[in-house]
Amino acid sequence: MDDRGQVAIEFTSMAPIILVTIALLWQAALTGYAFVLAGNAADKAARAGAIADTLRESRDQACRRAGREDLPGGWTAHIDCRTDGDMFLVEAHVDVPVLFPGGMNLPLTITSKAAAAKES
């Protein structure tokens, strides 16, 4: 029996499975990174809104600016800021991209909430 070409046949049959597995792992990493970005954006936005110098910019403007400040290019986020009594509340919604930021987004949005006591 002749085994020539067997390795090429096995590689050809396994290559699509390997590539799909790599793509799924990369997508899982991007989804996890979206959780990190949403949490960081919410925390920074809440802090900025809580300590905003209202003579220069409103709490809402400071909140939105700080929430988007550290987002890498290609990532989309929506920052919702509001005041509730002595607390400044933020919800950050980060869209999860498909395989790379800047292209299409999955119909999945990661939401993170944060709050901080107003200091002025």
C-alpha positions as CSV (number, residue, x, y, z in Angstrom):
1,M,0.0,0.0,0.0
2,D,1.3,3.5,-0.9
3,D,1.0,6.3,1.7
4,R,2.2,9.1,-0.5
5,G,-0.1,12.2,-0.2
6,Q,-1.8,11.0,3.0
7,V,-0.5,14.0,5.0
8,A,-1.8,16.5,2.4
9,I,-5.2,14.9,2.4
10,E,-5.4,14.9,6.2
11,F,-4.3,18.6,6.4
12,T,-6.8,19.6,3.8
13,S,-9.6,18.0,5.7
14,M,-8.5,19.5,9.0
15,A,-7.6,23.1,7.9
16,P,-11.2,24.4,7.9
17,I,-11.8,23.0,11.4
18,I,-8.6,24.6,12.7
19,L,-9.4,28.0,11.1
20,V,-13.0,28.0,12.5
21,T,-11.7,27.1,15.9
22,I,-9.2,30.0,15.8
23,A,-11.9,32.4,14.6
24,L,-14.2,31.4,17.5
25,L,-11.5,31.8,20.1
26,W,-10.6,35.2,18.7
27,Q,-14.3,36.2,18.8
28,A,-14.5,35.1,22.4
29,A,-11.4,37.2,23.2
30,L,-13.0,40.3,21.6
31,T,-16.2,39.7,23.7
32,G,-14.2,39.5,26.9
33,Y,-12.3,42.7,25.9
34,A,-15.7,44.4,25.4
35,F,-16.5,43.6,29.0
36,V,-13.3,45.2,30.1
37,L,-13.9,48.3,27.9
38,A,-17.5,48.7,29.2
39,G,-16.4,48.5,32.8
40,N,-13.6,51.0,32.4
41,A,-15.7,53.4,30.4
42,A,-18.5,53.4,33.0
43,D,-16.0,53.8,35.9
44,K,-14.2,56.7,34.3
45,A,-17.4,58.4,33.2
46,A,-18.9,58.2,36.6
47,R,-15.8,59.6,38.2
48,A,-15.6,62.5,35.7
49,G,-19.3,63.3,36.1
50,A,-19.0,63.3,39.9
51,I,-16.1,65.7,40.0
52,A,-16.9,67.9,37.0
53,D,-16.1,71.6,37.1
54,T,-19.6,72.8,36.1
55,L,-18.2,76.2,35.2
56,R,-16.3,74.7,32.3
57,E,-18.5,71.9,31.1
58,S,-21.7,70.2,32.3
59,R,-21.6,66.9,34.3
60,D,-23.1,65.2,31.3
61,Q,-20.4,66.5,28.9
62,A,-17.6,65.5,31.3
63,C,-19.2,62.1,31.7
64,R,-19.5,61.3,28.0
65,R,-16.0,62.7,27.2
66,A,-14.3,60.6,29.8
67,G,-16.3,57.5,28.9
68,R,-15.1,57.6,25.3
69,E,-11.6,58.8,26.1
70,D,-9.9,55.3,26.4
71,L,-11.9,53.5,23.8
72,P,-9.7,52.2,21.0
73,G,-10.5,53.2,17.4
74,G,-13.2,51.2,15.8
75,W,-15.1,50.4,19.0
76,T,-18.5,51.9,19.4
77,A,-20.0,52.8,22.7
78,H,-23.0,54.7,24.1
79,I,-22.6,56.4,27.4
80,D,-25.8,57.2,29.4
81,C,-25.2,59.7,32.3
82,R,-27.7,60.9,34.9
83,T,-27.9,62.4,38.4
84,D,-29.9,60.8,41.1
85,G,-29.8,62.9,44.3
86,D,-26.2,63.0,45.5
87,M,-25.2,60.2,43.1
88,F,-24.0,60.3,39.5
89,L,-25.0,57.2,37.6
90,V,-23.6,55.9,34.4
91,E,-24.5,53.0,32.0
92,A,-21.9,52.2,29.3
93,H,-23.0,50.1,26.4
94,V,-20.2,48.7,24.2
95,D,-21.0,46.9,20.9
96,V,-19.1,43.7,20.2
97,P,-17.4,43.7,16.7
98,V,-17.3,40.7,14.4
99,L,-13.6,39.5,14.3
100,F,-12.1,43.0,14.2
101,P,-13.2,46.4,15.4
102,G,-14.3,48.9,12.8
103,G,-16.2,46.5,10.7
104,M,-19.6,44.9,11.5
105,N,-20.9,44.5,15.0
106,L,-22.6,41.5,16.5
107,P,-26.2,42.0,17.7
108,L,-24.6,41.9,21.2
109,T,-24.1,44.9,23.5
110,I,-22.1,44.6,26.7
111,T,-23.5,46.9,29.4
112,S,-21.7,48.1,32.5
113,K,-23.0,50.4,35.3
114,A,-21.1,52.6,37.7
115,A,-21.9,55.3,40.3
116,A,-20.0,57.9,42.2
117,A,-21.0,60.5,44.8
118,K,-21.1,64.0,43.5
119,E,-18.2,66.1,45.0
120,S,-19.3,69.6,44.2
